[in-house]
Amino acid sequence: MVWDYLVDTFAEHSFLFIFLAIALVWLSMRYAMPSAERKPPGPWSLPIIGNIFLFGSAPHKNVTRLMQHYGKVFSMRLGSREVIILNDINTVKEALLQKGSDFSSRPPLHSFIFSSRGERTVAWPVFGPKYIKNKRATELAMRTIIDNDSQFSSTVIKETNSLIQSFLNSGEKHFDPAYMLKHMACSLQFCLFFGEKLRDSYVKKAQFMMDGSTDFIENSAVGNSVDFMPWMQVVFRKQVKELEDSVGELSDFVKKMYLIRKKESKKSDIQETTFNGALAQVVQNKEALSFGNQHLEDADPDNSSNNFDDERLVNIIADCFGGGYEKLSTALRWAVAYLVSHRDVQSELQKEITRVKGSAPLTLQDKDSLPLLEATILEILRMSSFLPFALPHCTTRDTSVAGYPLPKGSIVFVNLWGCSRDPDYFEKPHEFNPYRFMDENRQNIVRSPCFLAFSAGDRKCPGEVYAKSVLFLVLGTLLQKLTLRNGTEDPIEDTFGLTVRPKPYKIHAQAVY
């Protein structure tokens, strides 16, 4: 009787028993490993989904909270993949600077492989000769357009003046600036990348396409799920296709702009310095792109990394144009949010700008004369940390970090959001205080080695100088001509997506006379 009862019970609940058996075997195998081979500590994970449920709707905050329990280096399972998370500045520097080549690659995730376009982009490819030259060419092209200060500053200020008029003509006393800031960022990116001559004919198409980036941001979460739980690709087939279509649409648009500019570049009357044109020029300078490293030279025996065909250039431009738009529009939304929430800082900034420039247009030559403005930009970037984990890294060889051994192919997340709030390096880290980046006399900028908003090492964002330069001119011009006030309650709350963006807020803009 008892035996029959047990057989019947097992038959009725066979799935549950099998699941529990698999779970027990999995747990016993995981925790029976010799201690020397164990990964850093971390929370227990469930079969199939791992710890993905611990991420919640605010992964950057939840991971930082987990650090309090598991330490500054810990491991988690996201679906079928184990990841290592670095949470403090010293550990991040050890990995990305002291052992930079060990942590310089990207993991073989579905979205990364698709987005790298055969190692033709900047952010996504695995580490190697092509990636290094893609990044170097990008840095040189960005430096070229910034060095033409007269044109660069004029273009940024012209677009900022259009933004100011949009603010003043909003028709509402209190309005949400997000849409205007997004369109300004898109228009500015277009002019700097492809030139003002094409702006009137194509910028509306670019803006329409970038408005659709909201879908891209939403679908990126699906892309992340598929990366770590590949079986979900069947469930989210439609969303994955939409994500890939968004990338393809951007690439097609950029290719059209590139070919138009290439055709026009044969005319002698073109004087504009654009990223599109600068990139095409710098890749011709093989000496400037050389590795300066025999090991890397040996890794490229046929010199194929120097072959910058049209397809490769188009994908680099698309990567920088699309990624730059999202980062710039997000940074501007955060900047306005912090300025309206800290009227004392805004007032001091206006006094500094009036004392140094009066009503004269700003240029990049004014940076040293406006230290508070530059410090405020650094603090906005620190506080917002809108790329909270950057992009995942992957170890290129067996290595270690903070004493923990990591095998080749380990996936590593860098918690930049947590690092930016590390109380060991930033006093009262949750307070907005631009003066932390100035000396005691508040006359000069103090460059903090703990500032990691653009990451560090071989994968550091190549657009850092470009982004800071744009923000300097935009915010300086805005505060030179407007006083911004909070239209609702304190807006400093965030929402997680492709970037961490501020939740919707409203402002009031008043012209400075």
Sequence and secondary structure as in RCSB ss.txt:
>XXXX:A:sequence
MVWDYLVDTFAEHSFLFIFLAIALVWLSMRYAMPSAERKPPGPWSLPIIGNIFLFGSAPHKNVTRLMQHYGKVFS
MRLGSREVIILNDINTVKEALLQKGSDFSSRPPLHSFIFSSRGERTVAWPVFGPKYIKNKRATELAMRTIIDNDS
QFSSTVIKETNSLIQSFLNSGEKHFDPAYMLKHMACSLQFCLFFGEKLRDSYVKKAQFMMDGSTDFIENSAVGNS
VDFMPWMQVVFRKQVKELEDSVGELSDFVKKMYLIRKKESKKSDIQETTFNGALAQVVQNKEALSFGNQHLEDAD
PDNSSNNFDDERLVNIIADCFGGGYEKLSTALRWAVAYLVSHRDVQSELQKEITRVKGSAPLTLQDKDSLPLLEA
TILEILRMSSFLPFALPHCTTRDTSVAGYPLPKGSIVFVNLWGCSRDPDYFEKPHEFNPYRFMDENRQNIVRSPC
FLAFSAGDRKCPGEVYAKSVLFLVLGTLLQKLTLRNGTEDPIEDTFGLTVRPKPYKIHAQAVY
>XXXX:A:secstr
 HHHHHHHHHHHTHHHHHHHHHHHHHHHHHHTS GGG  S     BTTTBTGGGTTT HHHHHHHHHHHH SEEE
EEETTEEEEEE SHHHHHIIIIITGGGG B    HHHHHHHTTTTSSSSS SSHHHHHHHHHHHHHHHHHHH HH
HHHHHHHHHHHHHHHHHHTSSSSSB  HHHHHHHHHHHHHHHHH GGGHHHHHHHHHHHHHTHHHHHHHHHHHHH
HHH TTHHHHTHHHHHHHHHHHHHHHHHHHHHHHHHHHHTTSTT     HHHHHHHHTT HHHH    HHHHHT 
TT GGG   HHHHHHHHHHHHHHHHHHHHHHHHHHHHHHHH HHHHHHHHHHHHHHHTTS   GGGGGG HHHHH
HHHHHHHHH SSTT S EE SSSEEETTEEE TT EEEE HHHHTT TTTSSSTTS  GGGGB TTSSSB   TT
  TT  GGGS TTHHHHHHHHHHHHHHHHHHEEEEESSS    EEESSSEEE    EEEEE  
